[in-house]
Amino acid sequence: MDDEAPSMDVTIWATLDEKAAGPRGELVVHWFRTAIDFFFSGDAKEISNSYAVVTETFSGGRETRLKDVRRNWPALADALRPHPFYANVGFQEPSVDEDEWVDDVGRVGSRHEGRGGTHTGLSAALLAGDRIADPDFCARLLDFLAHALDGANPVFARVDHLNFQDTPDLEAALRRTHRRYLRESRTHLRGYSWITGVPSELAIRLGGTRRLSATGAFHAVRELRGGGLLLQATQTLADYDDRAMREVFRALAPVLPPGIPEHDPARPDLRVVFEDASGV
């Protein structure tokens, strides 16, 4: 990370599979609509410009490009509903010079993952700045996931700060292939973060809402209507320190994959507990 302030600093990730509680195309539409409504709605001048790119298939196929996604939402929803290979919506600050490169200050995305698109990766990113210490803003991040995933029973979800990697830190630290993690994602939890989404199968093994709340590791435990739980470690993202991370690790250890995490030179800021979860 260089010395410049990031254009985005909070990242939100979720993964759906073939056991999703509803048609994945409709769930993708719901993710984008909810993200836009929660984070990029209204007439805020700082995000007045927006665009969308939707690619139908891995080999290309039809590509949809739009500007002003809020005004053109029906066309974007129609492009998302068939569950395309890749979709990205970006929000930008206005620029006087049309030829000037402007960084995104917010983004919403989806893409196929796994062989043949067995899984769908969903994402959102935004600039929070000092709001990571604001309890109301942080509660809104949990509310967003609860609304966006309520009918989905996702296999995983996470909210991170200054972590732009599309795979969880634990995956990198355990050196297992991404495809294997996807295949086993209802058997082993893929990782843990400030907010962690746990699928229904693993939530049952962990004892459900009551038992997880009793661990003291979580500020909030939210049930999803379609199955699974959202676990918020601390009241604010700024409060999520190493002590809080260790408490989350211990609470989730029974469903984490075995193995001793290792440092990864390509990702020097891994936020994991360097212990074998099977020994807890």
Backbone bond lengths (Angstrom), bond angles and torsions (degrees), N, CA, C in turn:
res aa  C-N    CA-C-N  psi(-1)  N-CA   C-N-CA  omega(-1)  CA-C   N-CA-C  phi
1 M - - - 1.463 - - 1.521 109.15 -
2 D 1.350 117.87 125.60 1.453 120.42 179.98 1.524 109.87 -82.24
3 D 1.335 115.53 -175.41 1.454 120.64 -174.58 1.525 112.79 -80.14
4 E 1.318 118.13 -10.56 1.453 119.98 179.67 1.522 110.41 -72.83
5 A 1.314 116.32 146.73 1.458 120.28 176.74 1.524 108.62 -66.32
6 P 1.321 117.68 136.65 1.463 119.79 -178.58 1.522 111.18 -69.66
7 S 1.327 117.12 146.72 1.457 120.16 175.28 1.518 110.44 -75.46
8 M 1.328 117.11 -21.88 1.464 123.46 173.67 1.523 106.99 -141.49
9 D 1.314 117.52 147.28 1.461 118.61 -178.87 1.524 114.25 -138.26
10 V 1.312 118.10 -17.26 1.465 121.61 176.46 1.522 108.33 -109.00
11 T 1.309 116.16 127.53 1.461 121.46 179.99 1.518 110.19 -119.79
12 I 1.319 115.42 140.07 1.463 123.40 -177.51 1.520 107.54 -125.73
13 W 1.330 115.95 130.12 1.463 120.65 -175.31 1.527 109.94 -133.33
14 A 1.317 116.03 147.13 1.464 120.79 174.19 1.521 108.16 -150.79
15 T 1.330 115.82 153.74 1.461 121.41 -179.67 1.515 109.67 -130.98
16 L 1.328 115.79 130.68 1.458 122.84 175.32 1.518 108.67 -110.37
17 D 1.334 116.04 155.18 1.463 120.01 175.13 1.524 109.64 -131.87
18 E 1.332 116.38 -167.79 1.457 120.65 -175.68 1.522 112.65 -71.45
19 K 1.333 117.29 -9.74 1.461 120.82 176.67 1.525 112.02 -95.20
20 A 1.317 116.97 10.80 1.458 119.82 176.95 1.520 109.78 -54.47
21 A 1.323 114.56 145.35 1.468 119.64 -171.69 1.525 113.58 -70.39
22 G 1.322 118.92 -12.56 1.453 122.12 179.22 1.506 111.09 -141.84
23 P 1.352 118.17 174.27 1.466 120.79 177.15 1.525 109.97 -57.44
24 R 1.339 116.35 131.13 1.461 118.30 -173.40 1.524 112.84 -65.56
25 G 1.307 117.69 -31.11 1.456 118.85 176.70 1.513 111.92 -61.09
26 E 1.328 116.27 -42.89 1.462 120.10 178.34 1.527 111.19 -67.52
27 L 1.339 116.90 -35.38 1.463 120.34 177.58 1.524 111.33 -67.73
28 V 1.328 117.05 -35.55 1.466 120.92 175.96 1.532 109.98 -65.14
29 V 1.333 116.76 -46.07 1.460 120.24 176.95 1.527 110.36 -56.46
30 H 1.340 116.15 -44.76 1.462 120.97 -178.63 1.527 111.25 -64.12
31 W 1.328 117.86 -38.58 1.468 121.44 178.24 1.532 110.60 -60.86
32 F 1.334 116.83 -49.02 1.460 120.46 -178.74 1.529 111.09 -64.56
33 R 1.340 116.98 -45.39 1.455 119.91 -178.98 1.525 111.41 -61.57
34 T 1.342 116.43 -42.36 1.459 120.37 -178.99 1.520 111.15 -67.13
35 A 1.327 117.61 -42.63 1.465 120.77 179.22 1.521 111.26 -62.53
36 I 1.320 116.93 -43.93 1.466 120.22 179.57 1.525 110.29 -62.86
37 D 1.336 116.53 -43.67 1.465 120.10 -178.78 1.527 112.29 -66.89
38 F 1.338 117.10 -38.68 1.457 121.21 -176.99 1.522 112.95 -74.88
39 F 1.323 116.41 -41.04 1.470 119.67 -167.81 1.521 115.22 -116.12
40 F 1.316 118.50 -22.27 1.462 120.08 -171.02 1.523 112.26 -133.38
41 S 1.317 117.36 33.48 1.459 120.84 -178.49 1.520 110.82 -98.06
42 G 1.309 116.08 173.97 1.455 120.21 177.03 1.518 112.04 81.40
43 D 1.314 114.60 -162.64 1.465 121.05 -174.94 1.523 112.13 -112.77
44 A 1.345 116.31 30.19 1.473 119.38 -178.12 1.525 110.06 -58.12
45 K 1.311 116.60 123.36 1.457 120.54 -175.89 1.519 112.14 -65.23
46 E 1.341 116.33 -29.07 1.455 118.21 -174.96 1.526 112.54 -71.82
47 I 1.337 118.06 -10.99 1.462 120.37 178.31 1.527 109.93 -131.18
48 S 1.335 115.80 40.07 1.463 119.36 -173.34 1.523 113.16 -73.69
49 N 1.333 118.34 -22.02 1.460 121.25 -179.98 1.519 110.30 -100.25
50 S 1.322 117.32 139.72 1.462 120.85 178.12 1.522 109.97 -152.11
51 Y 1.323 114.93 157.02 1.464 121.02 -179.12 1.527 108.76 -149.47
52 A 1.315 116.39 163.30 1.468 122.00 176.60 1.518 109.51 -140.66
53 V 1.342 114.94 143.08 1.463 122.54 173.86 1.524 107.00 -132.13
54 V 1.320 116.98 125.00 1.462 121.95 179.98 1.522 108.37 -129.08
55 T 1.335 116.64 121.75 1.463 122.48 178.81 1.518 108.74 -108.62
56 E 1.312 116.46 124.65 1.459 121.59 -169.49 1.523 113.27 -68.04
57 T 1.334 118.51 -46.75 1.458 121.87 -174.42 1.518 110.26 -134.47
58 F 1.332 115.72 167.20 1.460 122.34 178.93 1.522 111.37 -58.81
59 S 1.311 116.67 -37.64 1.458 121.20 -177.70 1.525 112.86 -85.47
60 G 1.308 116.08 4.84 1.455 119.30 178.75 1.515 111.18 117.03
61 G 1.340 115.87 -94.11 1.456 119.22 -178.38 1.511 111.01 67.23
62 R 1.314 114.91 -156.52 1.461 119.18 -178.75 1.531 110.86 -68.15
63 E 1.323 116.03 137.91 1.454 121.38 176.33 1.526 108.93 -122.40
64 T 1.298 114.87 130.91 1.466 121.00 179.08 1.516 109.05 -107.35
65 R 1.327 116.80 129.36 1.462 122.28 176.18 1.530 108.08 -126.68
66 L 1.324 114.54 131.16 1.454 120.20 -177.28 1.519 110.52 -135.97
67 K 1.320 116.61 154.38 1.456 123.06 167.74 1.524 108.48 -115.32
68 D 1.324 115.81 158.44 1.466 122.10 179.27 1.525 109.89 52.40
69 V 1.331 115.18 73.53 1.457 120.22 -171.36 1.526 112.78 -67.24
70 R 1.310 117.70 -26.79 1.463 118.08 178.81 1.529 110.65 -69.68
71 R 1.308 116.49 -41.91 1.471 119.55 178.07 1.527 110.71 -70.00
72 N 1.320 117.16 -34.41 1.471 121.26 -176.35 1.532 112.20 -102.39
73 W 1.326 117.18 27.26 1.458 120.92 -177.90 1.529 113.33 -55.31
74 P 1.337 121.94 -44.58 1.475 119.42 -179.33 1.526 113.28 -55.51
75 A 1.338 117.57 -40.10 1.464 120.31 179.06 1.522 110.69 -68.62
76 L 1.333 116.98 -37.96 1.467 119.57 178.12 1.522 110.33 -66.94
77 A 1.309 118.02 -43.61 1.467 121.12 179.20 1.527 110.98 -60.22
78 D 1.312 117.19 -39.72 1.472 120.69 178.25 1.517 110.93 -63.84
79 A 1.330 117.93 -35.78 1.464 121.23 179.30 1.522 111.29 -73.98
80 L 1.329 118.10 -30.43 1.465 121.93 -178.46 1.527 112.66 -81.62
81 R 1.312 117.54 -29.91 1.466 121.65 -171.34 1.534 113.68 -59.86
82 P 1.338 121.00 -33.49 1.478 120.43 176.78 1.528 113.99 -74.74
83 H 1.336 118.55 6.76 1.467 123.51 -179.70 1.528 110.35 61.67
84 P 1.344 117.22 68.54 1.467 121.00 -176.35 1.521 112.15 -69.75
85 F 1.320 115.09 165.09 1.464 121.35 179.78 1.525 111.47 -62.78
86 Y 1.320 117.22 -39.79 1.463 121.29 -174.35 1.519 109.33 -149.77
87 A 1.324 115.93 139.76 1.463 120.54 174.32 1.515 108.83 -147.86
88 N 1.318 116.07 141.11 1.463 121.02 179.23 1.518 109.17 -145.25
89 V 1.322 115.21 132.83 1.456 122.25 173.16 1.520 107.36 -120.02
90 G 1.327 117.24 130.31 1.454 121.41 -179.96 1.519 111.18 -121.65
91 F 1.330 115.04 146.77 1.460 121.74 176.51 1.516 108.46 -121.08
92 Q 1.331 116.09 137.57 1.458 121.24 -173.26 1.519 111.20 -133.74
93 E 1.332 114.42 155.53 1.447 119.95 171.58 1.533 108.79 -72.04
94 P 1.308 117.81 149.24 1.475 119.48 177.94 1.524 111.35 -67.21
95 S 1.320 115.82 149.46 1.460 121.34 179.51 1.528 109.27 -131.73
96 V 1.314 115.71 137.12 1.466 120.24 178.11 1.519 110.46 -69.35
97 D 1.340 116.05 -37.76 1.464 121.92 -177.99 1.528 108.75 -93.31
98 E 1.318 117.66 114.01 1.461 121.82 -177.56 1.524 111.92 -64.24
99 D 1.342 118.02 -24.04 1.454 121.53 -178.37 1.530 112.56 -89.10
100 E 1.321 117.08 -5.21 1.459 120.79 -178.63 1.528 110.62 -76.53
101 W 1.349 116.48 136.03 1.465 120.91 176.37 1.528 109.24 -73.10
102 V 1.306 116.88 127.47 1.456 122.22 -178.51 1.529 108.55 -121.68
103 D 1.328 116.64 125.66 1.461 120.47 178.92 1.525 110.96 -72.15
104 D 1.317 115.51 149.90 1.459 120.04 172.61 1.527 109.46 -68.93
105 V 1.322 116.62 139.25 1.459 121.39 171.96 1.521 110.64 -105.03
106 G 1.317 116.62 -2.08 1.451 122.16 175.87 1.509 109.81 -162.54
107 R 1.327 116.21 153.22 1.458 119.90 -176.07 1.526 109.78 -155.06
108 V 1.312 116.31 145.07 1.461 122.77 174.34 1.525 106.77 -132.63
109 G 1.343 116.85 136.24 1.458 118.13 -175.85 1.506 114.67 -147.58
110 S 1.327 114.74 166.09 1.465 122.73 170.81 1.520 108.10 -151.86
111 R 1.333 115.56 153.45 1.458 119.41 176.27 1.515 109.55 -162.05
112 H 1.326 115.34 154.75 1.460 120.71 174.69 1.527 109.52 -71.01
113 E 1.322 116.60 142.89 1.457 122.58 173.88 1.524 108.44 -133.81
114 G 1.343 115.79 158.45 1.459 119.78 -179.83 1.517 111.39 78.41
115 R 1.317 115.45 168.42 1.463 121.11 -179.25 1.525 110.45 -64.94
116 G 1.326 115.65 120.91 1.449 120.15 177.68 1.519 114.06 71.03
117 G 1.326 117.36 17.63 1.458 119.17 178.78 1.503 113.78 74.10
118 T 1.351 116.62 36.21 1.468 119.36 178.39 1.519 111.89 -62.04
119 H 1.332 117.24 -27.65 1.450 122.51 -179.20 1.527 110.25 -125.31
120 T 1.300 114.78 159.82 1.460 121.31 177.06 1.521 108.76 -125.38
121 G 1.326 116.51 123.13 1.454 121.37 175.89 1.517 110.03 -92.69
122 L 1.316 116.59 128.45 1.456 123.10 177.85 1.528 108.62 -113.53
123 S 1.308 117.54 146.48 1.459 119.48 -177.45 1.520 111.21 -150.38
124 A 1.317 114.21 158.96 1.457 122.13 170.79 1.519 106.95 -153.08
125 A 1.306 116.94 146.84 1.458 121.72 178.59 1.515 108.23 -142.52
126 L 1.334 116.25 144.79 1.456 120.14 -178.66 1.511 110.27 -153.87
127 L 1.312 114.96 163.06 1.451 121.56 177.47 1.522 108.41 -92.41
128 A 1.349 116.22 115.67 1.460 121.53 -178.55 1.517 111.71 -104.89
129 G 1.331 117.81 -37.27 1.454 120.36 -178.45 1.527 111.76 60.14
130 D 1.325 116.47 -132.55 1.458 121.15 -177.81 1.523 113.22 -68.13
131 R 1.318 117.63 -10.69 1.468 119.38 -178.01 1.520 112.85 -68.71
132 I 1.335 117.96 -11.08 1.465 118.03 177.05 1.528 111.35 -65.68
133 A 1.330 117.85 -12.00 1.465 121.96 175.67 1.526 112.20 -102.05
134 D 1.327 117.18 5.38 1.464 122.09 -178.45 1.530 109.49 -96.07
135 P 1.340 118.38 115.02 1.471 120.25 -178.38 1.529 113.29 -57.59
136 D 1.333 118.08 -37.03 1.462 120.22 -178.96 1.524 111.29 -67.68
137 F 1.328 116.75 -43.34 1.464 119.59 177.37 1.521 110.88 -62.86
138 C 1.331 116.85 -42.91 1.462 120.28 -178.26 1.527 111.28 -67.45
139 A 1.322 116.95 -36.44 1.461 119.92 175.04 1.524 110.24 -62.85
140 R 1.316 116.81 -33.46 1.466 120.65 178.83 1.525 111.32 -67.63
141 L 1.319 118.00 -32.69 1.462 120.14 175.78 1.524 110.48 -63.07
142 L 1.322 116.91 -42.74 1.470 120.02 176.31 1.520 110.55 -65.05
143 D 1.341 116.25 -42.83 1.466 119.34 179.06 1.522 111.20 -60.31
144 F 1.334 116.21 -39.24 1.465 118.95 178.33 1.520 110.99 -58.28
145 L 1.335 116.64 -51.93 1.468 119.24 -179.13 1.519 111.27 -61.06
146 A 1.330 116.95 -40.01 1.457 120.20 -179.64 1.529 111.13 -61.67
147 H 1.324 117.20 -39.31 1.464 120.39 178.24 1.523 111.56 -75.25
148 A 1.333 116.32 -43.77 1.464 120.01 -174.24 1.518 112.56 -69.66
149 L 1.351 117.82 -27.66 1.462 121.92 -175.61 1.523 113.38 -113.67
150 D 1.315 117.37 8.98 1.455 120.19 -169.85 1.526 113.32 -58.22
151 G 1.318 118.27 -34.56 1.456 120.08 -179.67 1.506 113.72 -105.88
152 A 1.336 118.43 22.52 1.461 120.63 -167.51 1.525 115.63 -109.81
153 N 1.342 119.75 -27.41 1.469 122.49 -170.34 1.529 110.20 46.95
154 P 1.336 118.27 61.63 1.469 121.07 -176.85 1.523 111.50 -65.38
155 V 1.329 116.35 154.42 1.460 119.54 176.56 1.520 111.38 -80.79
156 F 1.338 117.19 -16.48 1.459 119.67 -179.63 1.516 108.89 -170.23
157 A 1.337 116.11 152.66 1.458 122.02 171.51 1.519 107.68 -156.74
158 R 1.333 116.48 155.57 1.461 120.23 179.19 1.520 109.92 -159.36
159 V 1.325 115.52 153.05 1.460 122.60 172.36 1.519 107.18 -126.32
160 D 1.329 116.87 127.78 1.461 122.74 -176.13 1.524 110.71 -128.40
161 H 1.330 114.89 163.17 1.458 121.79 174.39 1.526 108.77 -118.09
162 L 1.313 116.34 128.31 1.469 122.97 179.95 1.533 111.86 53.58
163 N 1.298 116.16 40.27 1.461 122.17 175.35 1.524 106.73 -132.47
164 F 1.328 116.49 106.21 1.459 121.21 -173.16 1.529 112.16 -104.20
165 Q 1.338 116.26 10.25 1.465 120.78 179.15 1.527 109.87 -76.54
166 D 1.325 115.91 136.44 1.461 118.46 -177.95 1.521 113.00 -84.38
167 T 1.325 117.94 -1.30 1.460 121.42 172.39 1.528 108.56 -116.03
168 P 1.326 118.42 144.40 1.463 121.02 -177.60 1.525 112.29 -62.49
169 D 1.326 116.08 153.70 1.459 120.98 -179.76 1.522 112.08 -58.85
170 L 1.333 117.15 -37.69 1.460 119.11 -177.89 1.519 111.67 -64.41
171 E 1.317 117.67 -35.00 1.467 120.03 176.74 1.519 110.45 -59.90
172 A 1.338 116.28 -44.75 1.460 120.05 -179.85 1.518 110.87 -66.34
173 A 1.333 117.55 -38.58 1.458 121.22 -175.55 1.520 112.83 -73.42
174 L 1.328 117.69 -27.84 1.464 120.56 -179.95 1.525 112.59 -93.71
175 R 1.321 116.88 -5.13 1.479 122.14 172.96 1.535 112.65 58.04
176 R 1.296 116.18 33.37 1.462 118.72 173.93 1.525 108.01 -100.13
177 T 1.323 116.10 154.09 1.461 118.98 -175.28 1.524 110.66 -69.35
178 H 1.305 114.06 148.80 1.460 120.15 179.06 1.527 110.26 -60.73
179 R 1.322 116.72 -39.30 1.472 119.73 -179.57 1.527 110.90 -62.76
180 R 1.332 116.72 -37.94 1.466 119.14 178.85 1.521 110.47 -66.81
181 Y 1.328 117.31 -40.39 1.463 120.02 177.89 1.520 111.05 -61.44
182 L 1.329 116.92 -42.04 1.455 119.49 178.17 1.525 110.66 -62.35
183 R 1.313 116.04 -44.68 1.475 120.55 -177.89 1.522 111.55 -62.53
184 E 1.342 117.22 -34.56 1.467 121.29 -175.20 1.531 112.79 -102.13
185 S 1.328 117.55 15.58 1.460 119.69 -169.30 1.522 114.57 -71.57
186 R 1.320 118.44 -11.81 1.467 119.83 171.50 1.528 111.21 -101.64
187 T 1.340 116.25 5.91 1.466 122.07 175.06 1.519 110.69 -110.13
188 H 1.345 116.53 -40.37 1.462 122.17 176.99 1.529 108.99 -127.95
189 L 1.317 116.51 137.08 1.453 121.33 176.95 1.524 109.42 -70.51
190 R 1.322 117.53 136.25 1.453 121.60 -171.51 1.524 113.61 -75.48
191 G 1.316 117.67 -15.91 1.459 119.60 -178.55 1.511 110.41 169.96
192 Y 1.327 115.64 -165.73 1.461 120.84 179.09 1.519 108.30 -154.98
193 S 1.337 116.14 147.12 1.456 122.94 -176.53 1.521 108.61 -149.03
194 W 1.334 115.29 -169.65 1.462 119.26 178.11 1.528 110.65 -57.00
195 I 1.332 116.81 -47.92 1.463 121.70 166.35 1.508 107.17 -114.08
196 T 1.338 115.65 131.68 1.462 121.81 -179.92 1.523 108.84 -125.63
197 G 1.321 116.48 129.72 1.455 121.64 174.44 1.510 110.06 -96.27
198 V 1.341 116.56 127.87 1.462 123.43 -175.56 1.530 108.79 -116.89
199 P 1.337 119.35 127.33 1.469 120.49 179.18 1.520 111.57 -68.09
200 S 1.312 115.96 162.71 1.463 120.96 -173.40 1.523 112.71 -58.88
201 E 1.341 117.97 -38.95 1.461 120.84 -178.06 1.532 111.25 -61.45
202 L 1.329 116.39 -40.82 1.460 119.95 -178.90 1.522 111.39 -79.65
203 A 1.323 117.34 -31.52 1.462 120.29 176.32 1.524 110.76 -61.15
204 I 1.329 116.88 -38.01 1.468 120.87 177.76 1.520 110.35 -64.67
205 R 1.331 116.48 -44.27 1.465 119.97 179.84 1.520 112.19 -63.79
206 L 1.323 116.84 -27.74 1.457 121.00 179.75 1.529 112.93 -85.61
207 G 1.320 116.49 -2.22 1.455 120.17 177.37 1.508 114.97 95.23
208 G 1.331 117.98 4.55 1.443 121.32 175.61 1.519 114.21 75.93
209 T 1.311 114.59 -169.33 1.462 122.00 -173.62 1.523 112.40 -58.24
210 R 1.322 116.95 -47.58 1.463 119.89 -174.11 1.522 111.60 -62.76
211 R 1.317 116.96 -45.95 1.459 119.26 -176.73 1.527 111.44 -69.99
212 L 1.328 117.24 -40.02 1.461 119.56 179.39 1.532 110.87 -67.09
213 S 1.307 117.44 -37.64 1.463 120.13 176.48 1.523 111.12 -63.36
214 A 1.332 116.14 -36.37 1.462 120.67 -177.59 1.521 112.91 -71.02
215 T 1.343 118.53 -16.11 1.467 119.77 179.58 1.523 112.10 -68.32
216 G 1.318 117.47 -22.75 1.458 120.91 -176.04 1.513 114.09 78.25
217 A 1.339 117.08 2.86 1.461 120.88 -177.21 1.525 112.65 -83.70
218 F 1.340 116.83 -10.55 1.460 119.04 -170.82 1.532 111.42 -128.94
219 H 1.312 114.66 134.58 1.457 121.44 174.33 1.521 110.56 -71.42
220 A 1.343 116.56 -35.51 1.462 120.96 -178.86 1.516 109.51 -146.84
221 V 1.331 115.65 142.47 1.464 123.26 174.05 1.523 106.55 -126.73
222 R 1.327 116.65 117.47 1.462 121.32 -174.78 1.535 109.82 -117.01
223 E 1.319 116.28 128.13 1.459 121.31 177.02 1.526 109.70 -85.64
224 L 1.335 116.12 141.02 1.450 122.07 175.82 1.527 109.54 -98.70
225 R 1.311 117.14 137.64 1.463 121.35 -176.06 1.530 111.91 -59.32
226 G 1.336 117.46 -36.66 1.454 120.94 -178.47 1.519 113.57 -85.07
227 G 1.345 117.39 1.15 1.459 121.72 -179.70 1.507 111.41 114.81
228 G 1.322 116.19 145.75 1.453 121.72 179.05 1.516 112.44 98.22
229 L 1.339 114.78 172.57 1.456 122.06 -176.61 1.524 110.68 -132.70
230 L 1.320 115.30 152.76 1.458 122.68 167.94 1.515 107.59 -112.78
231 L 1.340 116.44 128.62 1.458 122.35 -175.96 1.521 109.11 -117.22
232 Q 1.333 117.26 116.79 1.462 122.82 178.58 1.516 108.33 -102.36
233 A 1.329 116.67 117.79 1.466 121.04 -171.23 1.523 112.64 -69.79
234 T 1.327 118.52 -51.20 1.460 122.63 -176.43 1.521 108.88 -130.41
235 Q 1.319 116.09 164.34 1.463 118.76 -176.04 1.512 111.97 -60.57
236 T 1.331 116.91 -38.52 1.463 120.04 178.63 1.521 110.34 -124.97
237 L 1.309 114.41 157.59 1.461 120.63 177.40 1.522 110.81 -65.17
238 A 1.324 116.83 -32.75 1.467 120.72 178.84 1.528 111.69 -65.67
239 D 1.323 117.28 -26.15 1.466 121.50 -178.69 1.528 113.36 -80.41
240 Y 1.319 117.21 -8.34 1.470 120.00 -173.83 1.535 109.54 -78.57
241 D 1.333 115.45 85.31 1.459 121.49 -178.58 1.529 110.17 -99.68
242 D 1.312 116.19 -174.18 1.465 120.34 -176.69 1.532 112.12 -63.77
243 R 1.319 117.24 -34.35 1.465 119.93 178.60 1.526 110.10 -64.30
244 A 1.329 116.58 -45.49 1.460 120.19 179.00 1.527 110.77 -64.51
245 M 1.343 116.68 -39.54 1.460 120.20 178.65 1.522 111.11 -61.47
246 R 1.329 117.48 -40.17 1.454 120.81 179.97 1.531 110.52 -65.43
247 E 1.321 117.52 -38.07 1.457 119.79 178.28 1.523 111.29 -64.58
248 V 1.324 116.19 -40.06 1.466 120.21 176.64 1.524 110.07 -63.38
249 F 1.320 116.64 -45.32 1.466 121.29 178.36 1.529 111.19 -55.49
250 R 1.304 117.58 -46.95 1.459 121.04 -177.68 1.534 110.89 -66.25
251 A 1.317 117.11 -38.31 1.458 119.76 -179.82 1.529 112.05 -68.29
252 L 1.336 116.51 -33.08 1.465 120.98 -176.16 1.524 113.07 -98.48
253 A 1.320 118.16 -3.29 1.462 122.46 -175.68 1.529 113.83 -51.02
254 P 1.348 120.47 -38.84 1.471 119.34 -177.92 1.528 114.80 -60.19
255 V 1.329 118.02 -20.31 1.467 119.29 -178.97 1.527 112.52 -116.26
256 L 1.334 117.80 4.08 1.465 120.12 176.67 1.528 110.13 -80.98
257 P 1.320 118.27 152.07 1.466 120.30 179.20 1.526 110.43 -66.81
258 P 1.336 117.20 145.97 1.464 120.20 178.78 1.522 111.44 -72.41
259 G 1.312 115.68 161.26 1.458 121.12 177.66 1.510 111.42 124.21
260 I 1.333 115.54 154.31 1.457 121.48 179.38 1.524 108.63 -93.57
261 P 1.322 118.22 118.32 1.470 120.53 178.85 1.529 111.09 -61.27
262 E 1.314 115.68 148.36 1.452 122.31 178.36 1.521 109.82 -122.67
263 H 1.326 115.71 152.20 1.464 120.13 174.98 1.526 109.53 -67.18
264 D 1.321 115.46 144.63 1.458 121.68 -179.91 1.521 108.29 -119.53
265 P 1.352 118.33 114.12 1.467 120.16 -179.01 1.530 112.93 -56.81
266 A 1.319 116.62 -28.26 1.462 119.84 -179.28 1.524 112.04 -76.49
267 R 1.347 115.68 -16.44 1.468 120.24 179.74 1.528 107.99 -136.42
268 P 1.324 117.39 78.38 1.467 120.92 -172.52 1.524 114.26 -69.77
269 D 1.325 118.38 -13.77 1.461 120.78 -175.64 1.525 112.46 -106.80
270 L 1.329 116.93 32.79 1.459 120.36 179.51 1.528 110.64 -56.65
271 R 1.321 115.49 132.39 1.462 120.27 177.34 1.524 108.34 -109.40
272 V 1.335 114.95 85.12 1.451 122.53 177.22 1.526 107.85 -141.38
273 V 1.312 115.90 161.37 1.459 121.68 171.42 1.525 106.77 -88.83
274 F 1.310 117.77 124.41 1.468 121.37 -174.58 1.526 110.71 -85.12
275 E 1.317 114.76 61.41 1.460 122.91 176.72 1.517 108.89 -138.05
276 D 1.332 115.77 156.65 1.448 121.98 178.02 1.535 108.47 -78.99
277 A 1.318 116.68 117.95 1.466 120.78 -177.73 1.527 111.74 -62.08
278 S 1.331 117.85 -27.38 1.463 120.71 -178.15 1.518 111.78 -70.31
279 G 1.351 117.84 -13.82 1.456 120.67 179.51 1.524 113.85 -95.78
280 V 1.335 116.67 1.66 1.473 119.30 -178.56 1.521 110.31 -84.56
